[in-house]
Amino acid sequence: MLIGGEILYQALYRKYRPKTFEDLAGQQYVITTLKNALKAKKISHAYLFSGPRGVGKTTVAKILAKAINCENLENGEPCNECSNCLEVLNKKCVDIVEIDAASNNGVDEIRELKNKINLVPSSLKYKCYIIDEVHMLSIGAFNALLKTLEEPPEHVVFILATTEIHKVPETVLSRCQCYNFTKISVEDTVNRLKKVIQQEKINVDEFILDEIAKASDGSLRDALGLLDQLSSFNKEKITIDLFEKIRGVLNTDKIKDFLDTFYNNEREKILQLIQTFDKTGIDFVKIIDQIIQYLRDELIDFYLNHKQLDYPDEKIIRSIQQFDAIQNKIKHSNNTKIMFEIEILNLMKEKSKIISREIKYDSKIENKDVLENQTDNKKSEFIEKPIENIIDDNKIDVKINNIFARAKKEKLLYIKNNIEKFNDFIFDTEVGYIICMILDGNLRVASDEGLIISYEYASMVEKALEKQKLIEEQFSKILDIDINVVFITDEQWEKLKEDFIFKKKNKIKYQYIENIENNEQKIPDQKLDNNDKIISNEEQKEDAYKTAIDLFGKNVVEME
């Protein structure tokens, strides 16, 4: 653009604004519907475009206004060559009126619009009123617009746009054809950025374009604005370091370093990292966003692509919840750095007491590597004890038998689906330790008779047995169920699982035992009362596994 003999720079998002429907990125549903309507000459008197910022609502509105007035419409597309199209492109057309509802939201402005609306177009077939951010109109303004919006003159078309459709009255929505615009995908955004950098001769690596697309969160306008900003700083070469400085974000290595420090409970180092982040001027709310996104991506790679995780998925899920809670706390703080430090230190302090798998429930267990390298004699104090040493009471045998005899998949699913409720009490100084003992266990089988929870080490089982009454109280308080809990090791669970599958395979059932307190007999294995023989063919083996999977779930039972 030339003003006063000087070329005025035009922002990239304005310079590369699409002029036809085909030029648009994404919004295929909207484009196809509008083009089909134009080809069939089915032009509505009022449209309403809703969706996030920067996804093309106003752009589509301008193309639509041009298309319905085009003299040589081709396959639903404006020709951009006829006198009407050129008049619109040169912005000399008085028949296309753009109104910003944010600054013209009163009754008087709408009344003025109504006074002018009956005037016939000066040069075009239709007079188009594009009202942007229509949700900003006052109630009085909406009421003043209603009758005109419902029955406008034949030469008038209204095109409304909003980012907050829930604020638009239903009486307005019912008078319009409504189109929902979605966020533009990373792929579509990157493809559009590639065309721009080719035209502008901007030197940037493709993976940085991917980062720009992700940072824009589905807004192509934001993506082009960020590219514009980066190229203004250094058009010769846009590097990842430049992107991080301009954007105010951390690279993946720094995020991983922070998480490693957090999980390893290195408080001094984590404070140093926070200090470094603060010196670079990065917003801590944005840092938490990145951490949550990084952890989420790790989980997706783990579940979908079978990528190995550095930490257990349960721990990562819990961390996402914890960081989200921290973000909500510091958003409205006057000093986000201090609050971030306090919340992280508090989280690490509690983790060191009740969450950390390295410390667990006994200060004697310093870490898993030390445990595995001990001699057999030293191991005996901490490592998994034989099943008879943990389940050395016939009453426990009977409890486990009865749980299996009346196991209910629905009961186990109810507990698993509601286990997250325990997270709300993790930092309770009175019961936080008990809550983490529950969360660190593996829920195995449940029935009205009780619940079986297994742990990795025998020492954990011993600690759980000491706190059994308190654990059962928490199930009653938080999940509103009265249940007896039986604790075993993971190794013992594997034996019980194999025993269950063997019984099912050979048509042997668990016999329910009455009067646990007075019962001194060993648990009998009893066959079903029929003439079936014990069969070991593959069909019965498959049936046994299916039964086990139905009761325990696929994550517990593995096919050989």
Buried (B, 14 or more C-beta within 10 A) or exposed (E): EEEEEEEEEEEBBEBBBBBBBEBBBBBEEBBEEBBEBBEEEEBBBBBBBBBBEBBBBBBBBBBBBBBBBBEEBEEBBBBBEBEBBBBBBEEEBEBBBBBEBEEBBBBEBBBEBBEEBEEEBEEBBBBBBBBBBBBBBBEBBBBBBBEBBBEBEEBBBBBBBBBEBEEBBEEBEEBBBBBEBBBBEBEBBBEBBEEBBEEBEBEBEEEBBBBBBBBBBBBBBBBBBBBBBBBEEBEEEBBBEBBBBBBEBBBEEBBBBBBBBBBEBBBEBBBEBBEEBBEEEBEBBBBBBBBBEBBEEBBEEBEEEEEEEEBEEEBBBBBBBBBBBBBEBBEEBEEBBBBBBBBBBEBBEBBEEBBBBBBBBBEEBEEEEEBEEEEEEEEEEBBBBEBEEBBEEBBBBBBBBBBBBBBBBEBBEBBEEEBEEBBEBBBEEEBBBBBBBBBBBBBBBBBBBBBBBBBBBBBBBBBBBEBEEBBBBBBEEBBEBEBBBBBBBBBBBEEBBEBBBEBBBBBBBBEEBEEBEEBEEEBEBEEEEEEEEEEEEEEBBEBBBEBBBEBBBEEBBEEE
